[in-house]
Amino acid sequence: MLELRNVNTYYGNIQALRDINLTIGEGEIVTLIGANGAGKSTTLMTICGATPPRTGEVLFEGKPIHTMKPNEIVRLGISQVPEGRLIFPDLTVQENLDLGAFLRSDKEGIARDLDYIFDLFPILAQRRRQAGGTLSGGEQQMLAISRAIMGRPRLLLLDEPSLGLAPIIIQQIFNIIQKINGDGTTVFLVEQNANQALKIAHRGYVMETGRITLEAPAESLLTNEEVRKAYLGM
């Protein structure tokens, strides 16, 4: 579904990604793990068009998208849940969700997706008239994921969905990610919580200082000694 070929991304003269080669198959959960500053978020920003690569290609279903604008990439079926959630705090839950569907005109489909979201996150149905900024951190993360789903993505990019959340909420979020994937959405998950991410992923990549240093089935990475010492605290 998605392929990065020899991608090099820069911020000015600073190179953030170095010759990245990465694939995501339809129906997979693929996770990218690594330390702070490794280039994980930049990888997502490169895919969604916010930080285009200087060289290399990003292909979605074989079509180059690295020269496209972010809104054009969203139209193709790629949505991102950014690090830090970035909901609109002064807008209601309902208004945040409506904005997620701003490129859509299928009213019946939007209504069905709204029902789907409220089944996933019943608390959002209860809070739908409440300002987003008054929600708890976990509820805001649920809203950020839901806003992305309202775009009806075929590929969902998740950037650190567990960041700053209590353990019980983290488990709930990861369960929902599995549910979304089981319902047909491909997921690319960037996550510092490597243990949780690898437990739900099909495959994983390890990134260090802008380079992919390891790629394997998730279950293999969970038992890899170097990964266990560096990222799993074992």
C-alpha positions in Angstrom: 0.0 0.0 0.0 2.7 2.5 1.0 6.4 2.5 0.1 9.3 4.9 0.9 12.2 4.5 -1.5 15.6 6.0 -0.6 13.9 9.0 1.2 16.1 11.8 2.5 14.4 14.6 4.4 16.0 17.8 5.6 15.2 20.7 7.9 17.2 23.4 6.2 20.7 22.0 6.1 20.1 19.4 8.8 19.4 15.9 7.5 16.6 14.2 9.5 16.1 11.1 7.4 18.8 9.1 5.6 18.0 6.7 2.7 14.8 5.4 4.3 13.3 2.3 2.7 10.0 1.1 4.2 6.9 -0.7 3.1 3.4 -1.1 4.6 1.1 -3.7 3.2 -2.7 -3.4 3.1 -4.3 -4.6 6.3 -1.2 -4.4 8.4 -0.3 -2.7 11.6 3.4 -1.6 11.1 5.2 0.1 13.9 8.3 2.4 13.9 10.1 2.5 17.1 13.2 4.4 18.2 14.5 7.0 20.7 13.5 10.6 20.9 14.9 12.5 18.0 15.5 9.4 15.9 13.3 10.8 13.0 10.1 8.9 13.6 7.7 11.9 13.5 9.6 13.3 10.5 8.9 10.0 8.7 5.2 10.6 9.2 5.4 14.2 8.2 7.2 13.2 5.1 4.5 10.7 4.2 1.6 13.2 4.8 3.3 16.0 2.7 4.1 18.4 5.6 7.8 17.9 5.2 8.5 16.6 1.7 11.6 14.6 1.0 14.5 16.4 -0.7 15.3 13.1 -2.6 13.6 9.8 -2.9 10.0 8.7 -3.4 6.9 8.1 -1.4 4.4 5.9 -3.2 0.8 5.1 -2.2 -0.5 2.1 -4.1 2.2 2.6 -6.7 1.5 6.3 -7.2 4.1 9.0 -6.3 2.7 11.3 -3.6 5.8 13.1 -2.4 5.1 16.1 -4.7 1.5 16.4 -3.6 0.0 18.8 -1.1 -1.2 17.5 2.3 -4.9 18.0 1.4 -4.4 16.1 -1.8 -2.8 13.2 0.2 -5.8 13.2 2.6 -8.1 12.9 -0.4 -6.3 9.7 -1.4 -7.1 8.1 1.9 -4.2 8.9 4.3 -5.0 10.6 7.6 -2.6 11.4 10.5 -3.1 11.7 14.2 -0.3 14.1 15.2 1.8 13.9 18.3 0.3 15.9 21.1 -3.2 15.4 19.6 -3.6 19.0 18.4 -7.4 19.1 18.6 -9.1 22.4 18.4 -9.6 23.2 22.2 -12.2 25.9 21.8 -14.4 23.8 19.5 -16.8 21.2 20.7 -16.2 17.5 20.3 -18.8 17.4 17.5 -17.2 20.4 15.7 -13.8 18.7 15.9 -15.3 15.6 14.3 -17.1 17.6 11.7 -13.7 19.1 10.7 -12.3 15.6 10.2 -14.9 15.1 7.5 -14.4 18.5 5.8 -13.3 16.9 2.5 -16.4 14.7 2.3 -19.8 15.3 1.0 -21.5 11.9 1.6 -23.8 12.8 4.4 -25.1 9.3 5.0 -21.6 7.9 5.2 -20.5 10.7 7.6 -23.5 9.8 9.8 -22.5 6.1 9.8 -18.9 6.9 10.6 -20.1 9.2 13.5 -22.1 6.3 14.9 -19.0 4.0 14.5 -16.9 6.5 16.4 -19.4 6.7 19.2 -19.5 2.9 19.4 -15.7 2.9 19.7 -15.6 5.8 22.2 -18.9 6.1 24.0 -17.5 8.9 26.2 -17.2 11.1 23.2 -21.0 10.7 22.6 -21.6 11.9 26.1 -19.2 14.8 25.6 -20.2 15.8 22.1 -21.3 19.3 23.1 -18.3 19.9 25.4 -15.3 22.0 24.3 -12.4 19.8 23.3 -10.0 21.6 25.6 -12.0 20.6 28.7 -11.5 16.8 28.0 -8.9 14.7 29.8 -5.7 13.8 28.0 -7.1 10.3 27.2 -10.3 11.7 25.9 -8.5 14.2 23.7 -6.5 11.3 22.3 -9.7 9.5 21.5 -11.0 12.6 19.8 -7.8 13.1 17.8 -8.1 9.5 16.5 -11.8 9.9 15.8 -11.2 13.1 13.9 -8.8 11.3 11.6 -11.3 8.4 11.2 -13.9 10.9 10.0 -11.8 11.4 6.9 -12.4 7.7 6.2 -8.7 6.9 5.7 -7.5 3.6 4.3 -4.1 4.3 5.9 -4.1 5.8 9.4 -0.8 7.4 10.7 -0.5 7.5 14.4 2.2 9.5 16.1 2.8 8.6 19.8 -0.8 7.9 20.7 0.2 6.8 24.3 2.2 9.9 25.1 1.3 11.3 28.5 -1.5 8.9 29.2 -2.2 6.7 32.2 -1.5 3.0 31.8 -5.2 2.0 31.8 -6.0 4.5 29.1 -2.9 3.4 27.1 -4.2 -0.2 27.1 -7.7 1.1 26.0 -6.1 3.1 23.1 -4.1 0.2 21.9 -7.1 -2.1 22.0 -9.0 0.4 19.9 -6.1 0.6 17.4 -6.4 -3.2 17.0 -10.2 -2.8 16.5 -9.8 -0.1 13.8 -7.3 -2.3 12.0 -9.6 -5.4 12.3 -12.3 -3.3 10.7 -10.2 -2.7 7.6 -7.9 0.3 8.2 -4.2 -0.2 7.6 -2.2 1.4 10.5 1.3 2.9 10.6 2.2 3.4 14.3 5.0 5.6 15.6 5.5 4.9 19.2 8.1 5.2 22.0 6.2 2.6 24.0 7.9 -0.2 22.0 6.6 -3.0 24.1 2.9 -2.1 23.6 3.4 -1.2 19.9 5.2 -4.5 19.1 2.5 -6.5 20.8 -0.2 -5.3 18.4 1.9 -4.9 15.3 2.5 -7.3 12.5 5.9 -5.9 11.6 8.2 -3.4 13.0 11.1 -1.1 12.0 13.8 0.3 14.3 15.1 3.8 13.6 18.3 5.3 14.9 19.5 8.8 14.0 17.5 9.0 10.9 18.2 5.5 9.6 16.3 2.3 9.6 18.6 -0.2 11.3 16.4 -3.2 11.7 13.2 -4.6 10.2 11.4 -7.8 11.2 8.1 -9.4 12.2 7.0 -7.7 15.5 7.2 -11.0 17.5 10.9 -11.3 16.4 11.7 -7.8 17.6 10.1 -8.5 20.9 12.6 -11.2 21.5 15.6 -9.5 19.9 18.2 -8.9 22.6 19.4 -5.5 21.3 15.8 -4.3 21.0 15.0 -5.6 24.5 17.9 -3.8 26.1 17.5 -0.5 24.1 13.7 -0.1 23.9 12.0 -2.6 26.2 13.9 -2.0 29.4 14.9 -5.6 29.7 
